């Protein structure tokens, strides 16, 4: 009797990715040939080998599918005779291990041994990892277990550290399969020892920083790095110092001179044995540098006012103050000294001043203004500037030209005939707060200006230890803005026209000059119409309007620098022209007056006619009327 059994074995197979496998299809239940499908796709018949009428073997080489369904089919009936699933697993790879410390300030034998590895995991099965350790040539032993791709062994034995070369194997195991990493991870102990961060000390001096870095593990040669940068933001430049410490050398010192005064710097350090990974960076230290007197640039300058009636001139001295971040007690004194050759016996007193400005009086003679700065009563730095005498023959610039560009003021001038060493440009927007800069050329660009402010600019030539006379430019705005605010103050409408009146009020001194006005008006249904007038007019008569209609109107003031718009205003035209009603009323009154006047005259005449006497015939007599001939006699 013929068996009717059909099946595919083995079932639910797990194989290592890239390996070969054989699958057997038992075909006793059918006659004829069979074919195979992998994930519903037909497999090349050359991979299948028929052993006898009831067994066919399929050989799959270098199998890389993560999971696949394999089925055996009858060629004649296309019936599925059986099937199985094949799943693959991979070996752990890219193993890396380090010896390290759990405390940033530990020395001696590292208590921790941590390994990490990669493993392509796509399985519903739980995976248990075991790390095996051993010296080269010796059997390996388990040192830690984990369910993730990292494992740390604590309290490592001295034997682990003392081995020059050692190997590590990671074993992955599930209920269905088990695999070891290949090849074994081989290492030298000194190459994977991660040191504790060094101890960093930074000491500040007036002209440099002294950095001391001490490591914990001093028995071996190592490399160290010290990084530092300004403690401002993440984008500031960072500098790195590299040092190599020989065996038994515990640390090193380094002097850093190129640092700015009164500035916070942050420091950190790390070390590593030769070919070993870097330690973690030490805890970051932030230090404030001290004031270096070589960095102090007072940039002393002065602004001389016009003389008063008594010849006294007020001098406004100004300088760059020492930054507030600098630690110390700073005092500033000013002394004005007459500038005369071989002057002796002159008693000039010092004036105590503020941090950046001071006002003193001088007469018509030349003077030198001397500024002295003390730090805790110790002399820190001195500077002086010259004040010319009234009428003194000194160089002076001419033909100052100014212009603005993107909030900056460009200044140029013509050099004096006499040779000069440079020029000082001072500028102010309110007469109290000054800025100043020096230029070697006959032009300068003024930056960091307040927006839309008028500036007064003075250019003074410099030569030897003196200054020439200053020349002031015409006042110029840092930027010219839009025109002032436009306000519609009145709208007088009749039936077919309306007169619109407006005004412009400038809130800023640097508002743009109006070139023309444009009046926009429309009904609710549109269209919008407009009419323009020049800047000399601030009213307009809108004509050809529809009677008894509501209109909206607003005014745009246009300058070369921009446009401002008034708020929208509504008005309504009248049904009739009020002037026509007035004319009709006047005409009516005149007509009534004329009718009344004519009627009155007629009445008076009629009355007179009625009262005129009529002759009584009873009182008359008969007489003969003379003939014509008689009359000629």
C-alpha positions as CSV (number, residue, x, y, z in Angstrom):
1,X,0.0,0.0,0.0
2,X,1.3,3.5,-1.0
3,X,1.8,6.0,1.9
4,X,0.1,9.3,1.4
5,X,2.4,11.3,3.7
6,X,3.7,14.7,2.5
7,X,5.8,17.0,4.7
8,X,8.8,19.4,4.8
9,X,11.5,19.1,7.4
10,X,13.1,20.4,9.5
11,X,10.5,22.8,10.9
12,X,11.0,26.4,12.2
13,X,14.8,26.3,11.6
14,X,17.2,28.9,13.0
15,X,20.5,29.2,11.1
16,X,23.4,31.7,11.2
17,X,23.2,34.4,8.6
18,X,25.3,33.6,5.5
19,X,25.4,29.8,6.3
20,X,24.1,26.9,4.2
21,X,21.1,24.7,5.0
22,X,19.2,21.7,3.5
23,X,15.4,21.2,3.5
24,X,13.7,17.8,2.7
25,X,10.3,17.5,1.1
26,X,8.5,14.2,1.6
27,X,6.3,13.6,-1.5
28,X,4.8,10.2,-0.8
29,X,1.2,11.6,-1.2
30,X,1.6,12.7,-4.8
31,X,3.1,11.5,-8.0
32,X,5.2,13.5,-10.4
33,X,7.6,16.3,-9.9
34,X,7.6,19.1,-7.3
35,X,8.9,22.6,-7.1
36,X,9.9,25.0,-4.3
37,X,8.9,28.6,-3.4
38,X,10.7,31.0,-1.1
39,X,8.4,33.8,0.2
40,X,6.0,32.8,-2.7
41,X,8.7,33.1,-5.3
42,X,9.7,30.0,-7.3
43,X,13.2,28.7,-6.6
44,X,15.6,27.6,-9.4
45,X,15.2,23.9,-9.9
46,X,19.0,23.4,-10.0
47,X,19.0,23.9,-6.2
48,X,16.7,20.9,-5.8
49,X,17.8,17.2,-5.9
50,X,15.4,14.3,-6.0
51,X,16.8,11.4,-4.0
52,X,14.0,9.0,-4.7
53,X,10.3,9.1,-5.5
54,X,9.4,10.2,-2.0
55,X,12.2,12.5,-1.0
56,X,13.5,15.7,-2.6
57,X,16.3,17.8,-1.0
58,X,16.7,21.6,-1.4
59,X,20.1,23.1,-0.7
60,X,20.3,26.8,0.1
61,X,23.7,28.4,0.3
62,X,24.8,31.7,1.8
63,X,21.3,32.3,3.2
64,X,20.8,35.9,4.2
65,X,17.1,36.4,4.6
66,X,16.1,37.4,8.1
67,X,13.0,35.3,8.0
68,X,11.6,33.3,5.1
69,X,8.7,30.9,4.4
70,X,9.7,27.9,2.3
71,X,7.0,25.7,0.6
72,X,7.0,22.5,-1.5
73,X,4.4,22.3,-4.3
74,X,3.2,19.6,-6.7
75,X,3.9,20.5,-10.4
76,X,0.8,18.7,-11.6
77,X,-1.8,20.0,-9.0
78,X,0.0,23.1,-7.8
79,X,-0.9,21.8,-4.3
80,X,1.2,22.8,-1.3
81,X,2.7,19.7,0.0
82,X,4.3,21.2,3.1
83,X,6.3,24.1,4.4
84,X,8.6,25.5,7.0
85,X,10.1,28.8,8.2
86,X,13.8,29.7,8.3
87,X,15.1,32.5,10.5
88,X,18.6,33.7,10.7
89,X,20.7,35.1,13.5
90,X,24.1,36.9,13.5
91,X,27.2,37.0,15.6
92,X,28.0,39.9,18.0
93,X,30.6,42.1,16.3
94,X,32.7,45.3,16.7
95,X,33.6,44.6,20.3
96,X,35.3,47.3,22.3
97,X,36.3,47.2,26.0
98,X,37.8,49.6,28.5
99,X,39.1,49.6,32.0
100,X,37.9,52.6,33.9
101,X,37.0,54.1,37.2
102,X,33.6,54.8,38.7
103,X,34.9,57.9,40.5
104,X,36.6,60.8,38.7
105,X,39.3,61.0,41.3
106,X,40.4,57.4,41.8
107,X,43.9,56.0,41.4
108,X,45.3,52.5,41.3
109,X,43.7,49.5,39.8
110,X,40.5,50.4,37.8
111,X,37.5,48.6,39.4
112,X,35.4,48.5,36.2
113,X,35.7,46.6,33.0
114,X,33.1,47.6,30.4
115,X,32.5,46.1,26.9
116,X,30.3,47.2,24.1
117,X,29.4,45.4,20.9
118,X,27.1,45.5,17.9
119,X,24.4,42.9,17.3
120,X,21.8,43.0,14.6
121,X,18.8,42.1,16.6
122,X,15.4,41.4,15.0
123,X,14.0,38.5,17.0
124,X,11.1,38.0,19.3
125,X,13.2,35.7,21.5
126,X,15.0,37.0,24.6
127,X,18.8,37.2,24.1
128,X,21.2,36.7,26.9
129,X,24.8,37.9,26.5
130,X,27.8,36.6,28.3
131,X,31.2,38.2,28.2
132,X,34.1,35.7,28.4
133,X,37.6,36.9,29.3
134,X,41.0,35.2,29.2
135,X,44.7,35.7,28.5
136,X,46.0,34.8,25.1
137,X,46.4,31.0,25.0
138,X,44.5,30.4,28.2
139,X,40.8,29.2,28.6
140,X,38.3,32.0,28.9
141,X,35.9,32.5,31.8
142,X,32.7,34.3,32.3
143,X,33.0,37.8,33.8
144,X,29.6,39.4,33.3
145,X,26.1,38.8,31.9
146,X,23.7,41.2,30.2
147,X,20.5,41.5,28.2
148,X,21.7,44.5,26.2
149,X,24.7,45.2,24.1
150,X,26.9,46.5,26.9
151,X,28.2,44.8,30.0
152,X,30.2,46.0,33.0
153,X,32.2,43.8,35.3
154,X,32.9,45.2,38.7
155,X,35.9,44.6,41.0
156,X,38.1,43.1,38.3
157,X,40.7,40.8,39.5
158,X,44.4,41.7,39.4
159,X,45.0,38.9,36.9
160,X,42.9,40.7,34.3
161,X,45.0,43.9,34.6
162,X,48.4,42.2,34.8
163,X,48.0,40.3,31.4
164,X,49.8,42.1,28.6
165,X,47.5,40.7,25.9
166,X,44.0,39.3,26.5
167,X,40.9,38.2,24.5
168,X,37.2,38.8,25.0
169,X,34.4,36.8,23.5
170,X,30.7,37.7,23.6
171,X,28.2,34.9,23.5
172,X,24.6,35.4,22.5
173,X,22.1,32.8,23.6
174,X,18.4,32.2,23.2
175,X,16.1,29.2,23.7
176,X,16.6,28.4,20.0
177,X,20.2,29.2,19.2
178,X,23.6,30.1,20.6
179,X,26.5,31.9,18.9
180,X,29.9,33.3,19.8
181,X,31.5,36.4,18.4
182,X,34.3,35.8,15.9
183,X,37.1,36.7,15.7
184,X,37.9,37.1,19.4
185,X,38.6,40.7,20.5
186,X,42.3,40.8,21.5
187,X,43.8,43.8,23.3
188,X,46.7,45.0,25.4
189,X,45.7,46.2,28.9
190,X,47.5,49.5,28.6
191,X,45.7,50.3,25.3
192,X,42.2,50.1,26.9
193,X,42.8,51.7,30.3
194,X,40.8,54.9,30.6
195,X,42.4,57.2,33.2
196,X,40.6,59.3,35.7
197,X,40.5,63.0,34.7
198,X,43.4,65.0,36.0
199,X,43.2,67.6,38.7
200,X,43.3,71.1,37.2
201,X,44.3,74.3,39.1
202,X,44.3,77.8,37.5
203,X,45.9,80.8,39.2
204,X,45.4,84.3,37.9
205,X,48.1,87.0,37.8
206,X,48.0,90.6,36.5
207,X,49.8,89.6,33.2
208,X,49.2,85.9,32.8
209,X,47.5,82.7,33.9
210,X,49.3,79.8,35.6
211,X,47.8,76.4,34.9
212,X,48.7,73.3,36.8
213,X,47.6,69.8,35.8
214,X,48.2,66.7,37.9
215,X,47.3,63.1,36.9
216,X,46.4,60.2,39.1
217,X,48.2,57.3,37.3
218,X,51.9,58.4,37.2
219,X,53.5,55.0,36.6
220,X,53.1,55.1,32.8
221,X,53.8,57.6,30.0
222,X,50.7,59.6,29.0
223,X,49.5,62.5,26.9
224,X,47.4,65.4,28.4
225,X,45.3,68.2,26.9
226,X,44.2,71.5,28.4
227,X,41.4,73.4,26.6
228,X,40.3,76.9,27.4
229,X,38.0,79.5,25.9
230,X,36.1,82.7,26.8
231,X,33.1,81.9,28.9
232,X,30.7,83.9,26.6
233,X,28.9,81.4,24.4
234,X,29.4,78.2,22.5
235,X,30.7,79.8,19.3
236,X,33.8,81.4,20.9
237,X,37.1,80.1,19.7
238,X,38.7,77.3,21.7
239,X,42.4,76.7,22.3
240,X,44.0,73.4,23.2
241,X,47.5,72.8,24.8
242,X,49.1,69.4,24.4
243,X,51.6,68.0,26.9
244,X,53.4,64.6,27.2
245,X,54.2,63.3,30.7
246,X,56.9,60.7,31.0
247,X,56.9,57.8,33.4
248,X,56.8,59.0,37.1
249,X,56.1,62.6,36.0
250,X,53.0,63.4,38.0
251,X,51.9,66.6,36.3
252,X,52.9,69.8,34.4
253,X,52.6,73.6,34.6
254,X,51.9,76.0,31.8
255,X,51.8,79.8,31.6
256,X,49.2,81.5,29.4
257,X,49.9,85.1,28.6
258,X,47.6,85.9,25.7
259,X,44.4,86.4,27.5
260,X,42.2,89.5,27.8
261,X,41.9,91.5,31.0
262,X,38.9,91.1,33.3
263,X,37.4,88.3,31.2
264,X,36.0,85.0,32.3
265,X,37.7,81.9,30.8
266,X,36.7,78.3,31.3
267,X,39.3,75.5,31.5
268,X,39.2,71.7,31.4
269,X,41.8,68.9,31.1
270,X,42.0,65.3,30.2
271,X,44.8,62.6,29.9
272,X,45.3,59.3,28.2
273,X,47.9,56.5,28.2
274,X,49.7,56.0,24.9
275,X,47.2,54.3,22.4
276,X,44.5,54.3,25.2
277,X,41.2,56.3,25.1
278,X,41.0,59.7,26.6
279,X,39.8,60.2,30.1
280,X,36.7,62.3,30.6
281,X,37.2,66.0,30.8
282,X,37.8,67.3,34.3
283,X,35.2,69.5,35.9
284,X,35.2,72.8,34.1
285,X,36.8,75.7,36.0
286,X,35.9,79.3,35.3
287,X,38.3,82.0,36.3
288,X,38.2,85.8,35.9
289,X,41.5,87.3,34.6
290,X,43.0,90.3,36.4
291,X,43.5,93.7,34.9
292,X,46.7,93.9,32.9
293,X,47.9,97.5,32.9
294,X,49.4,97.0,29.4
295,X,45.9,96.4,28.1
296,X,44.5,99.7,29.5
297,X,43.9,102.1,26.6
298,X,42.3,105.2,27.9
299,X,42.0,106.9,24.5
300,X,41.7,110.3,26.2
301,X,40.0,113.0,24.1
302,X,38.4,116.4,24.7
303,X,35.6,118.6,23.3
304,X,36.3,122.3,23.7
305,X,33.3,124.7,23.9
306,X,33.2,128.3,22.6
307,X,34.7,130.8,25.1
308,X,32.4,132.7,27.4
309,X,32.5,136.5,27.7
310,X,35.3,136.3,30.3
311,X,37.4,134.1,28.0
312,X,36.8,130.9,30.0
313,X,36.3,127.8,27.9
314,X,34.7,124.6,29.2
315,X,36.6,121.4,28.2
316,X,34.7,118.1,28.2
317,X,37.3,115.4,28.8
318,X,36.3,111.8,27.9
319,X,38.1,108.5,28.0
320,X,37.4,104.7,27.8
321,X,36.6,103.6,31.4
322,X,38.1,100.4,32.9
323,X,35.5,97.6,32.5
324,X,33.2,97.1,35.4
325,X,34.2,93.4,35.5
326,X,37.7,94.4,36.7
327,X,38.2,93.9,40.4
328,X,39.7,96.9,42.2
329,X,38.9,100.4,43.4
330,X,39.7,102.8,40.6
331,X,39.8,106.6,40.9
332,X,40.3,109.1,38.1
333,X,41.8,112.6,38.4
334,X,42.2,115.4,35.9
335,X,44.7,118.3,36.0
336,X,44.8,121.1,33.5
337,X,48.3,122.6,33.0
338,X,49.1,125.7,31.0
339,X,51.1,124.7,27.9
340,X,54.1,127.0,28.1
341,X,57.7,126.3,27.6
342,X,59.8,126.1,30.8
343,X,56.9,127.1,33.0
344,X,57.7,126.8,36.7
345,X,56.1,127.5,40.0
346,X,52.6,126.9,38.6
347,X,50.2,125.4,41.2
348,X,47.6,123.2,39.6
349,X,45.2,121.2,41.7
350,X,43.8,117.8,40.6
351,X,40.0,117.3,40.1
352,X,38.4,114.1,41.1
353,X,36.3,112.8,38.2
354,X,33.8,110.1,37.2
355,X,34.6,106.8,35.5
356,X,34.6,108.1,31.9
357,X,34.0,111.9,31.7
358,X,35.1,115.1,33.4
359,X,34.5,118.9,32.8
360,X,37.1,121.5,33.5
361,X,37.6,125.2,32.8
362,X,40.6,126.7,30.9
363,X,41.3,130.2,29.8
364,X,42.3,131.4,26.3
365,X,45.8,130.0,26.6
366,X,46.9,126.5,25.4
367,X,46.6,123.8,28.0
368,X,47.4,120.1,28.5
369,X,44.8,118.0,30.1
370,X,46.4,115.2,32.2
371,X,44.4,112.1,33.3
372,X,45.7,109.8,36.0
373,X,44.1,106.5,37.0
374,X,44.8,104.9,40.4
375,X,44.0,101.3,41.5
376,X,43.6,101.2,45.2
377,X,45.7,104.4,45.5
378,X,48.5,102.9,43.4
379,X,49.3,104.6,40.0
380,X,47.9,102.5,37.2
381,X,48.1,104.5,34.0
382,X,48.4,108.1,32.7
383,X,47.3,109.9,29.6
384,X,47.1,113.5,28.3
385,X,45.6,115.6,25.5
386,X,46.3,119.1,24.1
387,X,43.9,122.0,24.1
388,X,44.9,124.7,21.7
389,X,44.9,128.4,22.6
390,X,42.3,130.7,21.0
391,X,43.6,132.0,17.7
392,X,46.6,129.6,17.7
393,X,47.9,128.9,14.2
394,X,47.3,125.2,13.8
395,X,46.3,122.7,11.0
396,X,42.6,122.4,10.3
397,X,40.7,120.1,7.9
398,X,38.3,121.5,5.3
399,X,35.5,120.4,3.0
400,X,33.9,117.8,5.3
401,X,31.5,115.6,3.4
402,X,29.0,113.2,5.1
403,X,26.6,110.6,3.9
404,X,24.6,107.7,5.4
405,X,24.5,104.0,4.4
406,X,22.6,101.3,6.2
407,X,22.6,103.1,9.6
408,X,26.3,104.1,9.3
409,X,27.7,107.6,8.7
410,X,30.5,108.0,6.1
411,X,32.7,111.0,6.7
412,X,35.5,112.3,4.4
413,X,37.5,115.5,4.4
414,X,40.3,117.4,2.8
415,X,43.7,117.2,4.6
416,X,45.4,120.4,5.8
417,X,48.5,121.6,4.1
418,X,50.7,120.9,7.1
419,X,51.8,117.3,7.7
420,X,49.7,115.5,10.4
421,X,50.0,112.1,12.0
422,X,46.3,111.3,12.0
423,X,42.8,112.5,12.7
424,X,40.3,112.3,15.6
425,X,36.6,112.1,14.8
426,X,34.2,112.7,17.7
427,X,30.4,112.6,17.3
428,X,27.4,113.1,19.6
429,X,23.6,112.9,19.2
430,X,22.8,115.0,22.3
431,X,25.8,117.0,23.3
432,X,26.4,115.0,26.4
433,X,27.3,111.5,25.3
434,X,30.3,111.3,22.9
435,X,31.9,108.7,20.8
436,X,35.2,109.1,19.1
437,X,37.6,107.2,16.9
438,X,41.1,107.8,15.4
439,X,41.9,107.5,11.7
440,X,45.1,107.6,9.7
441,X,43.2,108.4,6.5
442,X,41.0,111.3,5.3
443,X,37.8,109.2,5.8
444,X,36.1,107.2,8.4
445,X,33.0,105.2,8.9
446,X,31.0,105.7,12.1
447,X,29.2,102.7,13.5
448,X,27.1,101.7,16.5
449,X,24.9,104.7,16.1
450,X,21.5,105.2,17.5
451,X,18.8,104.8,14.9
452,X,17.2,108.0,13.4
453,X,19.2,110.4,15.5
454,X,20.9,113.6,14.3
455,X,24.7,113.6,14.9
456,X,27.1,116.5,15.3
457,X,30.6,115.4,14.0
458,X,33.9,117.1,14.5
459,X,37.2,116.2,12.8
460,X,40.5,117.3,14.4
461,X,44.0,116.8,13.0
462,X,46.7,115.3,15.2
463,X,50.4,116.0,15.0
464,X,53.4,115.5,17.4
465,X,52.0,115.8,20.9
466,X,49.4,118.4,19.9
467,X,46.1,118.7,18.2
468,X,44.9,121.1,15.5
469,X,41.6,123.0,15.5
470,X,38.4,121.0,15.1
471,X,36.1,121.4,12.1
472,X,32.4,120.6,12.6
473,X,30.4,119.0,9.8
474,X,26.8,119.8,9.1
475,X,24.4,117.9,11.3
476,X,23.4,114.5,9.7
477,X,21.0,111.8,10.7
478,X,22.2,108.3,11.2
479,X,19.1,107.2,9.2
480,X,16.3,109.2,7.8
481,X,13.0,107.5,8.5
482,X,9.5,107.6,7.2
483,X,7.6,110.9,7.2
484,X,5.7,112.0,10.3
485,X,2.3,110.9,11.3
486,X,-0.5,112.0,9.0
487,X,-3.9,113.0,10.5
488,X,-7.0,114.0,8.7
489,X,-8.4,117.0,10.6
490,X,-11.5,117.9,8.6
491,X,-13.7,116.7,5.8
492,X,-16.4,119.1,4.4
493,X,-18.7,117.3,2.0
494,X,-21.6,118.5,-0.2
495,X,-23.5,116.6,-2.8
496,X,-20.8,116.0,-5.5
497,X,-17.6,117.2,-3.8
498,X,-15.7,117.1,-0.5
499,X,-12.7,119.1,0.8
500,X,-10.2,117.0,2.8
501,X,-7.7,118.7,5.1
502,X,-4.9,117.0,6.9
503,X,-1.7,117.7,8.9
504,X,1.7,116.0,9.5
505,X,3.4,115.9,12.9
506,X,7.0,114.5,13.0
507,X,7.8,112.6,16.2
508,X,11.5,112.2,15.3
509,X,14.1,114.7,14.3
510,X,15.1,112.5,11.5
511,X,11.7,111.9,9.8
512,X,11.7,112.0,6.1
513,X,10.8,115.1,4.1
514,X,7.4,114.7,2.4
515,X,7.7,114.8,-1.4
516,X,4.0,114.5,-2.2
517,X,0.6,113.4,-0.7
518,X,-1.8,110.9,-2.2
519,X,-5.4,110.9,-1.2
520,X,-7.2,107.6,-1.6
521,X,-11.0,107.5,-1.5
522,X,-13.8,105.0,-2.5
523,X,-17.3,103.9,-1.8
524,X,-18.1,100.6,-0.1
525,X,-18.5,98.9,-3.5
526,X,-15.4,100.6,-5.0
527,X,-13.5,101.3,-7.1
528,X,-10.7,103.1,-5.2
529,X,-9.6,106.4,-6.7
530,X,-6.7,108.6,-5.8
531,X,-5.3,112.0,-6.4
532,X,-1.9,113.5,-5.6
533,X,-0.7,116.9,-4.6
534,X,2.8,118.3,-3.8
535,X,4.2,118.8,-0.4
536,X,3.2,122.5,-0.2
537,X,-0.5,121.6,0.1
538,X,-2.3,119.9,2.9
539,X,-5.9,120.0,1.5
540,X,-7.7,118.9,-1.7
541,X,-11.1,119.1,-3.2
542,X,-12.5,115.7,-4.3
543,X,-14.9,116.2,-7.3
544,X,-17.4,114.2,-9.2
545,X,-18.7,112.4,-6.1
546,X,-22.1,110.6,-6.0
547,X,-24.8,112.4,-3.9
548,X,-26.1,110.8,-0.7
549,X,-23.2,108.2,-0.7
550,X,-20.8,107.1,2.1
551,X,-17.1,107.4,1.2
552,X,-13.9,106.3,3.0
553,X,-10.7,108.4,2.7
554,X,-7.1,108.2,3.9
555,X,-3.9,110.1,3.0
556,X,-0.4,108.7,2.3
557,X,2.6,111.0,2.9
558,X,5.5,109.9,0.7
559,X,9.2,110.8,1.2
560,X,12.3,109.4,-0.5
561,X,12.8,107.1,2.5
562,X,9.3,105.7,2.9
563,X,5.6,106.3,3.3
564,X,3.2,106.9,6.2
565,X,-0.6,106.4,6.1
566,X,-3.3,108.2,8.0
567,X,-6.1,106.4,9.7
568,X,-9.2,105.8,7.5
569,X,-12.0,108.3,7.8
570,X,-15.7,108.1,6.6
571,X,-17.9,110.9,5.3
572,X,-21.2,111.1,3.5
573,X,-22.2,113.4,0.7
574,X,-25.5,115.3,0.8
575,X,-28.5,114.7,-1.4
576,X,-28.6,118.3,-2.7
577,X,-26.1,121.1,-2.9
578,X,-26.8,123.3,0.2
579,X,-26.0,126.3,-1.9
580,X,-28.9,125.6,-4.2
581,X,-31.4,125.5,-1.3
582,X,-30.0,128.8,-0.1
583,X,-30.4,130.3,-3.6
584,X,-33.9,129.1,-3.9
585,X,-34.8,130.5,-0.5
586,X,-33.3,133.8,-1.4
587,X,-35.1,133.9,-4.7
588,X,-38.4,133.0,-3.0
589,X,-38.0,135.7,-0.5
590,X,-37.3,138.2,-3.3
591,X,-40.3,137.1,-5.3
592,X,-42.6,137.3,-2.3
593,X,-41.2,140.7,-1.5
594,X,-41.9,141.9,-5.1
595,X,-45.4,140.5,-5.2
596,X,-46.2,142.1,-1.9
597,X,-44.7,145.4,-3.1
598,X,-46.7,145.4,-6.4
599,X,-49.9,144.4,-4.6
600,X,-49.4,147.2,-2.1
601,X,-48.9,149.8,-4.9
602,X,-52.0,148.6,-6.7
603,X,-54.0,148.9,-3.6
604,X,-52.9,152.4,-2.9
605,X,-53.6,153.5,-6.5
606,X,-57.0,151.9,-6.4
607,X,-57.8,153.6,-3.2
608,X,-56.8,157.0,-4.7
609,X,-58.9,156.3,-7.7
610,X,-61.9,155.4,-5.6
611,X,-61.6,158.6,-3.5
612,X,-61.3,161.1,-6.5
613,X,-64.5,163.5,-6.7
614,X,-66.9,163.2,-9.7
615,X,-68.6,166.6,-11.1
616,X,-72.3,167.1,-10.3
617,X,-74.3,167.8,-13.5
618,X,-76.9,169.8,-11.6
619,X,-74.4,172.5,-10.9
620,X,-73.4,173.0,-14.5
621,X,-74.7,175.7,-17.1
622,X,-75.1,175.5,-20.9
623,X,-72.9,177.8,-23.0
624,X,-72.0,178.2,-26.7
625,X,-68.7,177.1,-27.9
626,X,-67.1,179.8,-30.0
627,X,-66.8,179.1,-33.8
628,X,-63.5,178.6,-35.5
629,X,-63.7,181.9,-37.4
630,X,-64.4,183.8,-34.3
631,X,-61.4,182.3,-32.6
632,X,-59.1,183.6,-35.4
633,X,-60.1,187.2,-34.9
